[in-house]
Amino acid sequence: MPAQPDETLDAPAYEPPKPRRSRLAVASVFLALLSIPAFFALFVATFAVARPVLLVAPGLGIAAVVLGGAALNAIGKSGGRIAGRKMAMTGIIAGSLLAILAGVIGVASRDFLEFAWSEVCYGRLREVGLACHSYSDDNDGAFPSDPGVLCPKYLHPGNFSCCKSPSRWEEIPKTGTITAQSSSYVYVSGLRASDPAGCVLAFGRQANHFERKRHVLFVDAHIDSLADSELAERMAKTREAVKKRGGEIRLVGE
């Protein structure tokens, strides 16, 4: 009787299942890639964007690092059932680098923009002061009772708008007066060009700039940044100086 073939010799060799790719590693790389456009978006951010937006890019990078670390931990405990170690390492390295760069460069660029826009606000307030002096030359040394009358002959109304709290300045030429809506600044009415140089002529309605201070315009057209307590002291001295010559001040646009 002929020998029967051994079917076990033709059976396919056992192959262990291929390890699946770690989803955490994939998510880590995805977040690292997503932080790249968020990083470049920092350079086009404006003051209309809240400061917490600066945390988006570094936040994505940190999340990539956390997920990459979790992926490595899961891969190590899987006994070869999960793959993606290189991908996890890529997410960790790229995420950490982008988080550091975004945090440092983003905040630095934001501070630079704040400084630049603060200087713009300085310039606008100074223009208001110079326009008041031009007006006083034509009106026996008196500053206008309302700075709205300066527009447009002496001053472009856009100078009444702060970069951090824009106003509806286009309304000023129509009404000839400033309001809390049309001006970012409060004007001190009742002053003259001959009053002491340290008298306050105008100040920002909000503490918008560095260290939450207000930009303040003085009679001699110089600008300073003062805390609210310092501004209150200067206003008291201004009121006293005007009272000594028999005058009185009032706030316009408050």
Order of alpha helices (4+ residues) and beta strands (2+ residues): beta-alpha-alpha-beta-alpha-alpha-beta-beta-beta-beta-alpha-beta
